[in-house]
């Protein structure tokens, strides 16, 4: 691990193995081997709505106020109480915050952030977003395939992956699955290191991490920070937010930024923070964790604050009602920092960067560049989705087993349909069931984009792939096989058990019709669910919609009897088109009055003896167009719903 052969991220000529906490503020040129990120007068406001509908009021909430600072190569920690603005500042620096309501400048080595900064920098989110059904190596291969340039050979990419695995200490679990809620996988620390590895594949000069110790025990958290410290000594700028680190972690920090209520309490070398607070009248007790001490001071409930007041006034009464002093104390600390030597030194250095001509900041948020082509992305997304399907077979196998079981049950109930008046009713009933079953079994498609929403948003912003590549990749690898297979199984089992029309053409038309109904229903599920965060809401909307569509399918009510001002609703019913096509396919040419010569005997108008009479009674056109127009309508609905789903993904708010 410590040998030079394992140091893979920064070329040897660009590395600096010294710490950066004691570096003079004016010696900028010595940092040419690493990226220096500076931020100038950063303010961030959000609009908060309150009240109901017409009485809604919109107020502006200030999240960050005139935040300034410099992040050099090394470990740069952003510390503060909950709601202090840590994650917001991190997202602003990483160009992942909504530009609306944002002001100020973020520069890299004195120049504006490049348009593809989100793609060239690394960002590890708080909740690890890696595909749990894949192994550690497969996840890294996916990142390498989509983020490294196509000019690199597969051998070079695999070498990069192996070096990252060695550097992160993942060699023992490289071929183990990461793990899901259903299957056991690697440990929490190994999962976190896998997330870091996904970003290190591109060898970024700046790495952002949002609370990397969340969900880890203290020992594992310490191991993760030691890893980051080792990486920072290679000349990498590592910026992260963290909440209450233990002392062994705190002493690793090179730079510390303390935030409270969106204002800077301190920004400078981490080891000088205790002396700074002592000069402000807040002394840390022996054996107290400095990180806990800083948070206590900021929150106004520190024993140091209380003891200072006791020493000054000799009365403990002065310490009561700390909640009333919270706001003034934060303001005092912020003002003390603005008047300190730390702020003056930082400001002087920031003024040097400000001399560089700045481009318009809006360009940063609009342009995205991709390392690979659409077809290459489509191939890898389809490959990963298919592996995910095979690696998590519970849902897919369960669906196939239920389909086979249901097919056998239906075959037993409606076994060998007769050519008599009762056969008409039974045929109409079973065809209706087949259609509605395809609709309701397609509700599971809502999970296709909802479950992976966080993963998609992170990977899209990081420049893994285009929205179109992800959309079509998921359709090809997940939706197509999982909707086609049940239709084939259902048709093969039920068609012969029911004794439907013994014509080869009719068999394949039924299979095609059931598949089209499944695709139309699944497309509607995607259109409703795309962009949603909760599966249950999308499922509820789908169920209500299908129940409403069932009324206009043609079995529960004869569509020719519906009043004109409501009859137009039938054209929006998916089951109606599927049911009409199945009826046309089965009933045409059938005779349900055996022994009766229909042409010679003039039956009364109430008796139905032929399939043609039944179809006319249902208002179905007997011509070939009467069959195929249903499939055309279903195809149009599929295109419309998929277009809606794609547009919802495309315009999904992807900034935090």
TINULUM-902836 format. One line per 8 residues: for each residue x, y, z of C-alpha. Coordinates in pm, whole numbers, plus 50000, padded with zeros to 5 digits. Layout:
REM residues N
X,Y,Z  ... .
//
This chain:
REM residues 656
50000,50000,50000  50276,50243,50084  50507,50163,49796  50544,50404,49507  50407,50143,49269  50066,50170,49431  50044,50550,49406  49826,50574,49098 .
49639,50900,49103  49890,51178,49045  50209,51133,48839  50524,51133,49052  50640,51464,48911  50319,51626,49032  50313,51495,49386  50387,51674,49708 .
50404,51452,50014  50424,51733,50267  50136,51868,50473  49982,52200,50370  49867,52351,50698  50175,52563,50753  50208,52698,50398  50238,53078,50363 .
49930,53239,50209  50126,53433,49948  50320,53135,49808  50071,53046,49538  50316,52927,49275  50431,52637,49489  50086,52484,49443  50101,52441,49067 .
50110,52064,49125  49760,52069,49277  49436,52257,49219  49360,52555,49444  48990,52631,49473  48887,52977,49590  48539,53114,49655  48454,53482,49669 .
48148,53641,49837  47931,53333,49790  47566,53393,49881  47284,53145,49836  46914,53214,49887  46614,52985,49840  46248,53072,49806  46030,52906,50068 .
45654,52878,50015  45415,52880,50307  45035,52867,50335  44778,52701,50109  44696,52754,49741  44565,53111,49695  44697,53223,50034  45051,53104,49958 .
45333,53337,50055  45686,53317,49919  45971,53424,50143  46346,53420,50081  46566,53223,50317  46938,53297,50326  47140,52975,50336  47491,53119,50281 .
47601,53479,50350  47921,53626,50204  48128,53311,50239  48493,53347,50135  48781,53102,50148  49057,52904,49981  49087,52526,49959  49440,52403,49886 .
49574,52053,49821  49522,51857,50142  49228,51771,50368  48982,52062,50378  48703,52004,50630  48375,52197,50649  48238,52166,51001  47927,52305,51165 .
47597,52227,51339  47302,52072,51155  47142,52327,50922  47452,52546,50925  47504,52527,50547  47782,52265,50522  47627,52059,50242  47505,52372,50063 .
47856,52520,50053  47999,52186,49936  47742,52168,49652  47815,52528,49551  48189,52459,49534  48124,52141,49333  47896,52332,49087  47601,52110,49184 .
47375,52374,49334  47085,52529,49147  47229,52853,49002  46902,53032,49077  46952,53231,49396  47329,53184,49385  47577,53472,49366  47955,53502,49402 .
48246,53334,49223  48420,53000,49252  48764,52987,49084  49006,52703,49011  49370,52822,49020  49241,53177,48967  49032,53088,48658  48655,53034,48635 .
48533,52677,48673  48539,52501,48333  48210,52405,48173  48266,52035,48243  48390,52081,48602  48121,51844,48737  48258,51574,48508  48629,51627,48577 .
48601,51660,48957  48494,51378,49187  48188,51392,49412  48100,51123,49667  47743,51162,49791  47639,51099,50151  47425,50792,50071  47642,50551,49874 .
47495,50518,49524  47653,50206,49380  47474,49915,49212  47436,49658,49490  47381,49360,49259  47721,49411,49093  48063,49334,49235  48309,49604,49344 .
48514,49546,49027  48207,49560,48798  48102,49895,48949  48450,50036,48888  48451,49892,48534  48123,50076,48463  48274,50405,48582  48590,50347,48378 .
48402,50248,48062  48188,50564,48060  48417,50827,48212  48758,50747,48067  48826,50851,47705  48779,50597,47427  49144,50654,47328  49246,50443,47629 .
49263,50071,47558  49073,49816,47767  49407,49695,47906  49493,50047,48028  49147,50085,48184  49180,49752,48364  49522,49855,48493  49371,50176,48629 .
49091,49977,48797  49336,49730,48956  49554,50013,49092  49248,50189,49241  49141,49861,49404  49488,49816,49553  49509,50177,49672  49169,50158,49843 .
49243,49822,50006  48959,49647,49824  49160,49357,49678  48998,49094,49905  48642,49199,49818  48701,49306,49456  48488,49020,49320  48223,49029,49595 .
47883,49184,49538  47834,49522,49704  47500,49405,49848  47136,49513,49848  46851,49512,50099  46786,49149,49998  47141,49014,49970  47435,49050,50205 .
47742,49219,50061  48056,49406,50163  48089,49604,50488  47990,49970,50527  48350,50089,50508  48418,49885,50195  48101,50018,50037  48212,50375,50112 .
48556,50305,49963  48386,50163,49652  48195,50492,49617  48524,50682,49648  48682,50449,49393  48405,50524,49141  48519,50888,49148  48894,50820,49159 .
48879,50631,48827  48907,50965,48642  49199,51077,48862  49037,51410,48961  49252,51689,49104  48964,51792,49332  48751,51542,49525  48434,51641,49713 .
48272,51422,49979  47942,51490,50155  47976,51360,50513  48191,51054,50427  48165,50913,50783  47783,50894,50791  47660,50547,50888  48008,50420,50979 .
48138,50322,51323  48422,50533,51465  48696,50286,51370  48577,50250,51010  48529,50628,50983  48888,50676,51102  49012,50428,50839  48826,50616,50561 .
48976,50951,50670  49327,50800,50690  49276,50685,50330  49172,51038,50228  49473,51183,50413  49705,50949,50224  49547,51055,49895  49572,51425,49986 .
49949,51388,50030  49968,51297,49660  49872,51656,49574  49493,51612,49558  49256,51877,49693  48999,51697,49909  48702,51900,50033  48439,51741,50256 .
48167,51822,50506  48170,51630,50833  47962,51617,51150  48129,51574,51491  48449,51384,51405  48650,51224,51684  48992,51370,51774  49198,51114,51580 .
49006,51229,51270  49020,51600,51354  49401,51602,51383  49423,51483,51020  49262,51804,50889  49483,52056,50709  49222,52330,50668  48907,52391,50871 .
48598,52594,50778  48344,52644,51055  47993,52740,50943  47686,52836,51146  47361,52984,51011  47530,53025,50672  47811,53245,50809  48182,53169,50850 .
48296,53136,51214  48651,53038,51121  48850,52954,50808  49216,52865,50826  49466,52595,50932  49286,52338,51148  49563,52320,51412  49538,52696,51476 .
49163,52691,51540  49194,52627,51917  49428,52925,51957  49188,53140,51755  48892,53052,51980  49107,53108,52289  49178,53460,52162  48799,53505,52134 .
48761,53409,52501  48661,53043,52454  48911,52800,52604  48890,52429,52534  48900,52208,52843  49177,51948,52869  49088,51612,52706  48789,51768,52526 .
48749,51692,52156  48816,52019,51964  48541,51940,51709  48284,51896,51988  48416,52209,52159  48370,52422,51844  48011,52300,51798  47935,52364,52165 .
48068,52719,52138  47866,52787,51823  47550,52641,51978  47601,52851,52290  47586,52559,52534  47957,52505,52587  48093,52460,52937  48374,52690,52818 .
48123,52965,52751  47965,52912,53092  48296,52902,53281  48416,53216,53103  48106,53403,53216  48150,53270,53571  48513,53387,53577  48421,53729,53449 .
48122,53797,53673  48164,53550,53957  47799,53454,53930  47652,53143,53774  47323,53326,53718  47468,53486,53409  47465,53145,53236  47089,53089,53230 .
46877,53090,52915  47148,52999,52662  46887,52975,52381  46836,53351,52394  47207,53407,52334  47238,53171,52031  47184,53430,51762  47389,53711,51918 .
47674,53466,51989  47686,53352,51627  47687,53715,51513  47967,53797,51758  48177,53504,51638  48117,53599,51274  48216,53961,51342  48522,53849,51540 .
48634,53638,51243  48586,53926,50996  48814,54140,51213  49075,53865,51261  49414,53822,51093  49293,53494,50937  49024,53676,50739  49260,53958,50636 .
49519,53708,50505  49251,53510,50319  49102,53828,50172  49443,53949,50053  49505,53619,49877  49154,53616,49727  49218,53962,49583  49511,53815,49388 .
49277,53557,49231  49012,53820,49159  49248,53996,48921  49184,53719,48665  48914,53805,48412  48598,53607,48487  48365,53456,48233  47989,53442,48278 .
47912,53187,48548  47593,53063,48381  47800,52872,48122  47916,52632,48395  47567,52500,48452  47457,52457,48090  47727,52261,47915  47804,51896,47972 .
48070,51704,47784  48083,51327,47759  48389,51106,47722  48201,50842,47519  47945,50819,47239  47571,50752,47267  47604,50392,47140  47889,50314,47383 .
47683,50448,47675  47374,50257,47558  47573,49932,47546  47713,49967,47898  47387,50083,48058  47200,49792,47896  47472,49554,48011  47459,49680,48370 .
47077,49676,48380  47068,49320,48249  47327,49213,48510  47116,49386,48775  46812,49190,48654  47000,48859,48679  47169,48956,49006  46838,49040,49174 .
46614,48762,49041  46354,48768,49319  46117,49003,49137  46163,48863,48784  46145,48494,48885  45844,48561,49109  45666,48733,48819  45730,48438,48585 .
45618,48182,48847  45299,48380,48916  45235,48404,48539  45271,48026,48493  45053,47952,48797  44785,48201,48688  44790,48061,48333  44729,47708,48463 .
44447,47826,48693  44275,48014,48409  44324,47713,48182  44160,47486,48441  43863,47720,48502  43787,47788,48133  43911,47450,48004  43798,47350,47652 .
43552,47628,47565  43238,47501,47386  43077,47637,47071  42743,47722,47230  42582,48037,47380  42765,47974,47711  43091,47957,47513  43030,48317,47402 .
43009,48437,47763  43312,48234,47872  43521,48355,47579  43428,48719,47647  43509,48673,48017  43849,48507,47972  43961,48755,47705  43864,49043,47937 .
44062,48883,48221  44371,48834,48003  44362,49200,47900  44313,49346,48249  44572,49107,48397  44832,49242,48152  44748,49596,48264  44767,49536,48638 .
45080,49318,48618  45252,49609,48438  45219,49832,48747  45555,49690,48864  45717,49897,48585  45681,50208,48806  45995,50095,48993  46210,50114,48679 .
46307,50481,48726  46191,50547,49085  46421,50299,49263  46732,50421,49079  46647,50793,49086  46937,50892,49317  47180,50676,49121  47065,50824,48790 .
47086,51186,48912  47436,51139,49055  47572,50961,48748  47410,51202,48503  47549,51511,48681  47892,51344,48700  47891,51302,48322  47860,50923,48301 .
47594,50929,48029  47323,51125,47848  46959,51107,47957  46871,50945,47622  47133,50670,47669  47001,50587,48016  46637,50595,47903  46677,50366,47602 .
46925,50142,47784  46673,50074,48060  46397,50009,47805  46606,49761,47606  46746,49564,47899  46460,49576,48149  46125,49674,48001  46139,49474,47674 .
46225,49130,47818  46019,49166,48137  45698,49253,47947  45745,49023,47647  45820,48705,47846  45494,48696,48051  45293,48758,47731  45459,48461,47556 .
45418,48231,47859  45055,48333,47916  44961,48277,47551  45136,47940,47522  44967,47805,47837  44614,47944,47803  44559,47928,47426  44561,47549,47400 .
44400,47478,47739  44109,47707,47654  44067,47556,47309  44062,47890,47129  44048,47920,46747  44287,47655,46607  44457,47887,46359  44831,47964,46372 .
44774,48326,46269  44524,48379,46553  44771,48235,46809  45044,48485,46719  44796,48775,46692  44684,48702,47050  45047,48691,47170  45124,49019,46991 .
44809,49185,47130  44886,49088,47490  45245,49217,47447  45118,49549,47306  44874,49589,47598  45161,49518,47844  45389,49772,47672  45117,50039,47661 .
45036,49988,48031  45408,49987,48124  45468,50304,47921  45186,50476,48109  45340,50357,48437  45675,50511,48335  45507,50838,48231  45341,50864,48573 .
45639,50742,48779  45931,50920,48606  46071,51181,48842  45878,51051,49143  46068,50964,49460  45808,50734,49618  45683,50416,49449  45356,50404,49648 .
45222,50731,49504  45286,50621,49145  45131,50277,49214  44817,50437,49360  44774,50664,49057  44822,50367,48821  44564,50152,49003  44300,50426,49000 .
44363,50492,48629  44332,50123,48531  44010,50077,48733  43862,50374,48546  43983,50231,48212  43822,49893,48289  43476,50051,48283  43531,50153,47921 .
43689,49824,47811  43366,49689,47655  43261,49407,47894  43110,49585,48194  42908,49819,47970  42826,49795,47599  43019,50086,47448  42744,50152,47190 .
42497,50241,47470  42710,50508,47642  42575,50864,47604  42765,51071,47344  42905,51325,47592  43084,51041,47779  43155,50794,47499  43476,50976,47395 .
43643,50849,47715  43662,50498,47567  43938,50613,47331  44172,50668,47630  44125,50313,47762  44415,50073,47707  44209,49759,47794  43944,49865,47542 .
44187,49835,47248  44335,49507,47370  43994,49354,47444  43850,49460,47106  44150,49311,46920  44127,48981,47110  43752,48958,47044  43798,49030,46672 .
44075,48769,46656  43872,48496,46835  43508,48548,46737  43539,48618,46363  43425,48310,46163  43296,48118,46468  42953,47948,46485  42791,47909,46829 .
42467,47735,46721  42576,47383,46617  42332,47201,46387  42160,47524,46287  42200,47648,45930  42230,48020,45984  42171,48110,45620  41859,47893,45589 .
41706,47965,45930  41630,48324,46007  41696,48355,46379  41537,48632,46582  41738,48947,46642  41795,48866,47011  41977,48537,46951  42348,48541,46868 .
42467,48241,46670  42779,48366,46494  43092,48547,46600  43014,48820,46346  42678,48890,46513  42849,48916,46853  43113,49157,46719  42850,49378,46553 .
42655,49378,46880  42971,49501,47056  43023,49775,46796  43342,49617,46654  43429,49663,46286  43452,49325,46102  43709,49440,45844  44084,49369,45889 .
44125,49737,45984  43882,49670,46271  44152,49442,46416  44472,49631,46336  44347,49979,46425  44359,49867,46790  44729,49785,46760  44795,50119,46587 .
44617,50298,46874  44821,50105,47133  45144,50185,46944  45053,50556,46944  44986,50543,47319  45322,50372,47377  45505,50645,47182  45316,50927,47360 .
45367,50784,47710  45736,50707,47653  45788,51060,47518  45628,51202,47834  45847,50978,48053  46161,51085,47864  46077,51455,47887  46010,51422,48261 .
46354,51264,48305  46516,51524,48081  46369,51821,48269  46397,51663,48612  46554,51904,48860  46900,51755,48887  47061,52020,49108  47043,51984,49484 .
//
